[in-house]
Amino acid sequence: MIPKSLIEQIKEGNVVLFLGSGALIGATHQKGNKVPIGKELAEILIDKFLDDDLKGSSLSMVSELAISDYDLYTVQKFIADYFEDFEPCDFHLKVPHFRWKAIVTTNYDLVIEKTYSKVQKKQQILVKFMRDERINDKLKSVNDLLFIKLHGCITEINNPQLPLILTTDQYVTHKKNRERLFERVVELARNHTLLFIGHSLEDSDIREVLLKLDTDLTNRMRSYIIAPNVKSAIERMLSTKKITALNYTFSGFIEELTNNINLDDLDKELDKRLELDLSNSILNKISLNDNKPSESLVNFIKNDIVIVEDNPKIELIHPKEFYKGTVYNISPMIQNLDVRRSIENGIATEIFLNSEKNEQNLFVILGHAGSGKTVLLNRVAYEGFKSFNKICLILNKEILLNAEPIIELYNLVKERIFLFVDNAYNNELEIAHLIERSKKESALVTIISAERLNIWNVECNRIKFYCTNSYILKYLTESEINSLLNLLEVHDSLGYLKNKTRDVQIKEFEEKAGRELLVALYESTQGKSFQEIVTDEYHSIPDELAKQMYITVCLLHSLGTFARAGLISRVHNITYAQFEEKFFRPLDSLIFSKREYYINDFIYETRHRLISEFVIDSIFSDENIRFDEFIRLLNNLDIDYDCDKEAFLYLTNAKKLLNHFRDPSKIRQIYTIASNKSYNDEKLLQQQAIFEMESNGGSLIIAEKLLNKADEITNHNNSLIRHSLAELILNKALHTANLLEKKKLIRDVEQICESIVKNKFVTAHPYHTLIKCKLHLLQIYLDNDDNYAFEKIVKETELLISKALQFFPDESHIIESNSNFNKIIQNEPKALQLLEDAFNANKKSTYLCRSLANIYESNGDLPKAIETVETTLNSNPGDRDLNFKMGHLLIRMNEIENLPNIIHYLKRSFTKKDNRYHAQFWYARALYINNDIDLALPIFKTLSYANLDPKIKSSVRGTIRNSNGDLEIYTGEIHSVFSNYGFIKRNQIADTIYFTLFDNEYTAFEEINRNSRVSFNLGFNYKGPVAINVKIIY
């Protein structure tokens, strides 16, 4: 009789089916081949490859001899041919009617694959794993079934890295490329019921699994083995390992199981899972069009996203939890718990009304940790549904963005999709892919994301160029503080402030250096520092093991990822059930759990990432404690899961490790463990190399070897790795005394960086490295009085800086390099003389001309700079760089008097459809100042769509000044005003000028109303004129 507990576990889908060769019994073969059990495969191999006197030898010995006499492929091909045509029998075909946690097998054949292929109404889709590979890349649906083939498969006999496991040596070495696969089986066994079918207890894999689990039998789930006529001694031995023997054959067990579990009921449950919930607004809209969504789209809608709507089923949040930083759905917006930010309406208007002309858009909300980005993101999503009636979808935080169902959804509903994705960096590649796919498919998709300001500025280079606009979320205004205090009062969440006057309450919430909204909420309502509050919470946890688990969850959340239940089980050697029963209660108010359907596991995080960061900084103040926790976590990560891989990348980030640990030996230990965990990982090799480059006592030789290896692995296509390699070679060049060697190394750097700048998503970094090379050579040639080489390098440097500034006009590294270039010439009298002599000898040289003009300009001699440029322009009237330079010099000399000439020169500084956007901007600006507004606006419109960092496009520059050098003051009337931006009708000209909250330092934005008379200064960005420093006149 099958135990009731096992039946219930199978009903719940919590049983891992572990199949051995005996599970094949009953399978049929068109040629009548017999299913080989035990040593029978060895006998078959002897008949084919060896002499009969080896009869009775073990499979491993026979296989080794056969491979020795022939070769690995020949032996594996014979085995593949033998097993290929086995077909499942009737009881095999009943297996897919049940839901399994996973199926694990040591068999090579295809019977299970064929079983799932033949059954139409199956509970799950089989997804095969034979090596260490990313889980999230393959498990795409909640109905995907993890199928692990530990010993290989006959479909892949050509791969020497993944042989069929046959010989003794292979049993020892087979874990290479499958080590994490085996560890995953152990993790499954620790937390779920194993059901062994067709196994011999002599199987090495079973023995190793049981050995690893023998350490804590009390907490492990009971397992079962299907074995007819088990001897009592073996049964007793199995019971000591918490395994119950069931006296069945495989066919008998399946028959008994179907007597206890009605297959029709299981099929009805399957239909219910796949049934479209027509109360869901999106699915209802699809069904009304007589369209049938794919299973992938249904899973996406049900599990990957939150559809923004007034859903009565949504779980409401307790206000006090929300004000502690918990945001896990849109319920705070439905409940109106959030303070409405002044920036909100402007963002919503631009996203939902003003961006329709673009097929694809990317908007990003930026702010510091704890500033309220996620709340604002969700509020904008809710307003998109409520006020604008748009399709707004919020991607669940633990899900990686997948383009396919979004494209399918658009094709079915034929309406723009507004997708809200928190943490842009975590989905950087996926966002870029969705935008490119949407362009290709002509799908109208708008992505709205949020990210920490520092992460966006440093890490998100791949998607900056897609960004339509970005918004910086600043601290609360006084009116917002009042609104927040009203909400806290209504929901009895004032705490320490409850009996204080409103003036005192406001003062507690006033902006302090470095303090963000979440911190202010804690400190103001609890009367203590944020550090004290979160540390006290930690110390209040009554159980020591619960404290340790809280630290694990905090550490992972501080790294920007989640803690899987399976990982907690591995780190703390407890089962998931034990954690839920004994330890989750003490942590109930501190961590939150959620089911992640794709990996079929629970995940945990703290109330807010900022809280976890403060906890870690407080508890891990001792370097040794921090090191021990890093090592423990690193040893237990399964990097085939995306969340574990993210943690792995952070734990091995060189710059972060150098901040965490003063002792380089500790960092080297971390890299040793990491290298064993992720062999030949190019990102890991790069970080290890950066450590060797930047650490005291690091080795440039080792760093170069590591980077060369990483570069080779990526086929020389990874720009980040290649730039690190270029910086290393430049470092070597700077420290070598041999001039020939120095030049050779610099040429190597230049070749690498020149290949990088051809990339579509290039940053300023390779340009900066190239300029550093030129400046180093320039100084050498000056010191060596090499006039010819000096002239040549000046030309190359000038060209490079000019090009870099066109693409990155505000990049501090490029601006600093340009300044350093000018200083070398200015501070070396002979350098200026050499430059003037070279120019006088060749006045047609545009590069020498620009360099010399820059020196005169920086020395304040504008007439001489203009004369120099004019001389060369007479010979090269079409040179775009010189025309641009002349235009700028005339602006500095006297813009109003020289305006016609400025327009003339700037018009010749670019050609239509080229990428000299900076030149186009200054030309459009000059036209606008000259009142040629109709000519200027189309150019600004084109520039607003340019493939540039939105920070470059939105930065105000080119402010208009009077003859004294002061900002020119204009007056006008407020034409229209929104929450954080508006338009001014300028006096006399009657043009409409945009202004925004962010560029207004003098007047409180809420005081500005329609028809107000105002004064302002005028600047420009790549989108057109911008009013700054707006002041109310009356």
MIKE-789481 format. One record per residue (C-alpha): residue in three letters; z, y, x. Coordinates in steps of 0.5 Angstrom, whole numbers, plus 500, padded with zeros to 3 digits. Example, Ala and Ser with C-alpha at 12.3 -4.5 7.8 and 13.67 -1.06 7.14 Angstrom:
2
ALA516491525SER514498527
***
This chain:
1034
MET500500500ILE498507503PRO504511503LYS505517498SER506522504LEU499520507ILE496520501GLU498527499GLN496530506ILE489527505LYS489531499GLU491537502GLY486536508ASN491536513VAL489529516VAL486528523LEU481522523PHE481519529LEU475514530GLY474508535SER469503536GLY472499531ALA470504525LEU463502526ILE464495523GLY460494517ALA454499520THR447496519HIS442496524GLN434495522LYS433490528GLY440486527ASN444489533LYS451487532VAL456493533PRO459492540ILE467492539GLY472491545LYS469488551GLU462486547LEU459493550ALA460490557GLU457484555ILE451487553LEU450491559ILE451485563ASP445481560LYS441487561PHE442490568LEU447485572ASP448477573ASP452473569ASP457471574LEU460478572LYS461476565GLY469478562SER469484567SER471490564LEU466496561SER468501566MET467496572VAL460493569SER458500567GLU459503574LEU456497577ALA450498573ILE449505575SER450503582ASP444498581TYR440503577ASP442510575LEU446514570TYR440516566THR437509565VAL444506563GLN445511558LYS438511555PHE439503554ILE446505551ALA443510547ASP437506544TYR442501542PHE446505538GLU441510535ASP439506529PHE446504526GLU446506519PRO453507515CYS455502510ASP457504503PHE465505505HIS462510511LEU459514505LYS465515502VAL469519508PRO465526506HIS468526499PHE475527502ARG477534506TRP479532513LYS483537518ALA478534523ILE475528525VAL475526533THR472520536THR471516542ASN464513540TYR457515542ASP453513536LEU451517530VAL454514524ILE458519522GLU453524523LYS448520519THR454519514TYR455527512SER447528512LYS446522507VAL452525502GLN449531498LYS456532495LYS460533501GLN467537501GLN465539508ILE459541513LEU460537520VAL460541526LYS460537532PHE463539539MET462535545ARG464540551ASP468546552GLU465552547ARG467558543ILE470555536ASN468562533ASP461561535LYS460554531LEU465554525LYS461559521SER464557514VAL471555511ASN467548509ASP465547516LEU469541519LEU471540526PHE468534529ILE470532536LYS466527540LEU471526546HIS466521550GLY460524549CYS454523545ILE447519545THR444525543GLU445528550ILE444523555ASN440528560ASN446532561PRO449530568GLN455535566LEU457531560PRO455524561LEU457518556ILE464516559LEU463509561THR466508568THR473508571ASP471515575GLN468518569TYR475517565VAL478521571THR473526571HIS470527564LYS475532563LYS471537567ASN467541561ARG471538556GLU479539558ARG480544553LEU477540548PHE482534549GLU487539549ARG485541542VAL486534540VAL493534543GLU494541539LEU492538532ALA496532533ARG502536534ASN501539528HIS498535523THR498527521LEU493523526LEU490517522PHE487512528ILE482507525GLY478502530HIS482504536SER485499541LEU492501544GLU489501551ASP484506549SER486511555ASP485518551ILE490515545ARG495513551GLU494520554VAL495524547LEU501520545LEU504521552LYS504528551LEU507528544ASP512523546THR517529548ASP519531541LEU518526536THR523529531ASN518535530ARG512531530MET508529524ARG508522523SER501518524TYR498512522ILE494507525ILE489502520ALA490495524PRO489489520ASN494483522VAL498487527LYS504483531SER511485529ALA512487537ILE506492537GLU509494530ARG516496533MET513499539LEU508503535SER514506530THR518508537LYS512513537LYS512515530ILE506511528THR506507522ALA501501522LEU498500516ASN495493514TYR488495512THR481494515PHE477501515SER473499508GLY480496505PHE483503507ILE478507504GLU477503497GLU485503496LEU484511498THR479512492ASN484508488ASN489513489ILE485519489ASN480520484LEU473522487ASP471526481ASP477530481LEU475532489ASP468533487LYS470538481GLU475542486LEU469542491ASP465545485LYS470550483ARG471553491LEU463554491GLU463557484LEU461564483ASP467569481LEU463573477SER469578476ASN468580483SER463586482ILE458584488LEU457577486ASN456579479LYS451584481ILE447579485SER448574479LEU445579474ASN439579478ASP438572477ASN439571485LYS443565488PRO447567494SER447562500GLU454559502SER454563508LEU454569503VAL459567498ASN464565504PHE463572507ILE465575500LYS470571499ASN474570506ASP471575511ILE471582507VAL475586502ILE471588496VAL473595495GLU475596487ASP480596482ASN482589483PRO488587478LYS489581483ILE490585489GLU497584492LEU501591492ILE505593498HIS512595498PRO512603499LYS518602505GLU514597508PHE508601508TYR511607511LYS514602517GLY506601519THR504595515VAL497596512TYR494589510ASN489591504ILE487597500SER493597496PRO497603499MET490607497ILE491604489GLN498606489ASN497613492LEU502612498ASP498615503VAL498622505ARG491625504ARG489628510SER485634510ILE479631514GLU478626509ASN473629504GLY469632509ILE468625512ALA467622505THR462627504GLU458626510ILE458619510PHE456618502LEU452624501ASN449627507SER447620511GLU442617506LYS436620510ASN438615515GLU437608514GLN442606519ASN449610521LEU455609525PHE461613524VAL467613528ILE474615526LEU478617533GLY485618534HIS491616538ALA495609537GLY499610531SER495616528GLY493613522LYS486611523THR487605519VAL490608513LEU484614513LEU479608514ASN481605508ARG482611504VAL475613505ALA473606503TYR477607497GLU474614495GLY467611497PHE468606491LYS472611486SER469617487PHE462616489ASN461609486LYS458606493ILE458598495CYS464599500LEU466593504ILE472592509LEU472587514ASN478583515LYS481585522GLU481577525ILE474576523LEU468578528LEU462581524ASN456577523ALA450580521GLU446575517PRO450575510ILE450583510ILE443583511GLU442578505LEU447582501TYR443588502ASN436584500LEU440581494VAL443588491LYS438593494GLU443598495ARG446601501ILE452597504PHE458601507LEU462597511PHE468599514VAL470595521ASP477597524ASN477596532ALA470598534TYR471595541ASN473588538ASN466588535GLU462592539LEU456587541GLU456585533ILE456592531ALA450594536HIS447587533LEU448589526ILE444596527GLU438593530ARG438587525SER438592520LYS433596523LYS428590524GLU429588516SER429595514ALA436594511LEU440600509VAL447599512THR452604514ILE458602518ILE464606519SER469604524ALA476606528GLU478606535ARG483609539LEU480615543ASN482613550ILE478606548TRP472609545ASN471614551VAL472608556GLU470602553CYS465603548ASN458605551ARG454600548ILE455603541LYS456610543PHE448611542TYR448609535CYS454613533THR451618528ASN458622528SER465621530TYR471625527ILE478626531LEU484625527LYS489630529TYR497630528LEU499632521THR498640518GLU504643515SER501642508GLU500634510ILE507634512ASN510637505SER505632502LEU508626506LEU515628505ASN514628497LEU511621497LEU517619501GLU522622496VAL519619490HIS519612494ASP526613496SER524612503LEU527619506GLY532615510TYR536619515LEU532625512LYS535624504ASN540629504LYS537634509THR534641506ARG526641506ASP526646512VAL530641516GLN525635514ILE519639516LYS522641523GLU523633524PHE516632522GLU513637527GLU508635532LYS512634539ALA508632545GLY505625545ARG508623538GLU504620533LEU505619525LEU507612526VAL513614531ALA514621527LEU515617521TYR520612524GLU524617528SER525622522THR527617517GLN532613522GLY534619526LYS533615533SER528614538PHE522610536GLN524606543GLU531605540ILE529603533VAL524597535THR529595541ASP534594536GLU530590531TYR529585536HIS536584538SER538584531ILE534577531PRO539572530ASP536566533GLU534566541LEU528561540ALA525566534LYS526572539GLN522568544MET516567539TYR517574536ILE516576544THR509572544VAL507575537CYS508582540LEU505580547LEU499578543HIS498584538SER499589544LEU493586547GLY489587541THR489580538PHE493575534ALA497569535ARG495563532ALA500558529GLY497553534LEU498557540ILE505558538SER506551537ARG503550544VAL507555548HIS514554544ASN513546543ILE514546536THR510544530TYR507549525ALA511546520GLN518547524PHE516554525GLU515556518GLU521552516LYS526554521PHE524561525PHE519565520ARG525567515PRO529571521LEU522574523ASP520575515SER520583516LEU517583523ILE511579523PHE506577518SER502571517LYS495570514ARG490564513GLU484564518TYR479560514TYR474559519ILE479556525ASN483553519ASP489556522PHE495561520ILE495567525TYR501572526GLU501579528THR507585528ARG507591523HIS503595527ARG500594534LEU504600537ILE510597535SER509591539GLU507595545PHE514599545VAL517592544ILE513589550ASP515595554SER522595553ILE523587553PHE519586559SER521592564ASP523587569GLU517585573ASN519578574ILE520577566ARG513580565PHE510575570ASP513569567GLU511571560PHE504572562ILE504565566ARG506561560LEU502565555LEU496564560ASN497556561ASN497555553LEU491559551ASP485556548ILE480560550ASP474557546TYR478561540ASP476568540CYS483571539ASP485567545LYS479569549GLU481577548ALA488575550PHE485572556LEU481578558TYR487583558LEU491578562THR486578567ASN484585567ALA485588574LYS487595573LYS492593568LEU495587573LEU495592578ASN499597573HIS504591571PHE505588578ARG507591585ASP507584588PRO499582589SER501575590LYS503575583ILE497577581ARG493572585GLN497567582ILE495569575TYR488569578THR489562580ILE491559574ALA486563570SER480560574ASN482553573LYS482555565SER475558565TYR471556571ASN465560573ASP467566568GLU463572570LYS468577567LEU474573571LEU470573577GLN469581576GLN476583575GLN478578581ALA473582585ILE476589583PHE483587584GLU481585591MET477592592GLU483596589SER489592591ASN493594598GLY491588603GLY485586598SER479583602LEU472586601ILE469580603ILE472576598ALA471581593GLU463581595LYS463573594LEU466574587LEU461579585ASN455576588LYS457569584ALA458573578ASP452577579GLU448570580ILE451567574THR449573569ASN442572573HIS443579575ASN443582568ASN450585567SER450592568LEU458592569ILE458587574ARG452590578HIS455597578SER462594581LEU457590586ALA454597588GLU461600589LEU463595593ILE457595598LEU458603598ASN465602600LYS463598606ALA457603607LEU463609608HIS467605613THR461602617ALA460606624ASN453603625LEU448608622LEU443603621GLU447598618LYS450604613LYS443606611LYS441599610LEU448598605ILE446605602ARG439602600ASP442596597VAL446600593GLU441605591GLN436599589ILE442596584CYS443602581GLU436604580SER435597576ILE441599572VAL439606570LYS433603567ASN437600562LYS437602555PHE445603554VAL446606561THR452610562ALA453616567HIS456611572PRO450609576TYR448616577HIS454618580THR454612585LEU447614587ILE449621588LYS455619592CYS450615596LYS446621597LEU452626599HIS454621604LEU447621607LEU447629607GLN453630611ILE451625616TYR444628617LEU447635618ASP452632623ASN446629627ASP442635626ASP436631623ASN432637620TYR427632617ALA432627614PHE436633611GLU430636607LYS428629604ILE435628602VAL436635599LYS430634595GLU432627593THR439629591GLU437635587LEU432631583LEU438626581ILE443631579SER438634575LYS436628572ALA443626571LEU445633568GLN439632563PHE442626560PHE450627561PRO451635561ASP458634560GLU460628564SER465630569HIS463626575ILE456629575ILE459636574GLU463635580SER458631584ASN453637583SER459642585ASN460637591PHE453638593ASN453646593LYS459646597ILE456642603ILE451647603GLN455653602ASN461651607GLU456649613PRO452655615LYS447651619ALA446647612LEU444654608GLN440656614LEU436649614LEU435649607GLU432656607ASP428654613ALA425648610PHE424652603ASN420658607ALA416652611ASN414649604LYS415654598LYS412649593SER417644594THR421644587TYR427640590LEU428645595CYS427651591ARG432648586SER437647591LEU437654594ALA437657588ASN443654586ILE446656592TYR444663591GLU447663584SER453660586ASN454665591GLY453670585ASP446673588LEU442672581PRO436676583LYS435672589ALA436666585ILE430668580GLU426670586THR426664589VAL425660583GLU419665581THR416664588THR415656587LEU413657579ASN407661582SER405654585ASN408649580PRO407653573GLY408646570ASP414644573ARG419642567ASP425643572LEU424649575ASN422652568PHE429650565LYS432653571MET429660571GLY430660563HIS438659565LEU438664570LEU435669566ILE440668561ARG445669566MET442675568ASN441679561GLU440674555ILE438679550GLU433683555ASN430677557LEU429673551PRO422673550ASN421670558ILE427666557ILE423662551HIS417662555TYR420658560LEU424654556LYS418652552ARG415649558SER421645560PHE420639556THR414636553LYS414633545LYS418627544ASP420626551ASN428625553ARG429632556TYR434633550HIS438638554ALA432643555GLN430642548PHE437644546TRP437651550TYR430652547ALA432651540ARG438656541ALA433661544LEU429661538TYR434662534ILE437668537ASN430671537ASN431670529ASP425664530ILE430660525ASP424656522LEU422654529ALA429652531LEU431648526PRO426642526ILE428642533PHE435641532LYS434636526THR430632531LEU436633536SER441631531TYR438624531ALA437623539ASN440617542LEU446620545ASP453620545PRO456624539LYS460627543ILE455631547LYS451632540SER457635537SER460639543VAL459647542ARG456650548GLY451656549THR456661545ILE453668545ARG456674549ASN455681549SER453685555ASN460685558GLY461678558ASP465678552LEU464673546GLU459677541ILE463678534TYR459677527THR461677520GLY459674514GLU462671507ILE464664506HIS458661502SER462654501VAL468650504PHE470643503SER476640506ASN475641513TYR468644514GLY464649511PHE458654511ILE458662512LYS452666510ARG452671516ASN451679515GLN444682516ILE441675518ALA443672512ASP442665515THR447659513ILE452658519TYR456651519PHE463651521THR469646522LEU476645522PHE476643529ASP473649532ASN477654528GLU484656532TYR486662529THR486661521ALA489656517PHE484652514GLU487652507GLU487659507ILE479660507ASN476660500ARG469661498ASN467668498SER472670503ARG470675508VAL470673515SER469674523PHE467669528ASN463668534LEU457664535GLY455657539PHE451652538ASN451644538TYR445639538LYS445640530GLY444647530PRO449654530VAL456653529ALA461659527ILE467658532ASN474662532VAL473664524LYS478669522ILE479672515ILE478679514TYR480680507
***
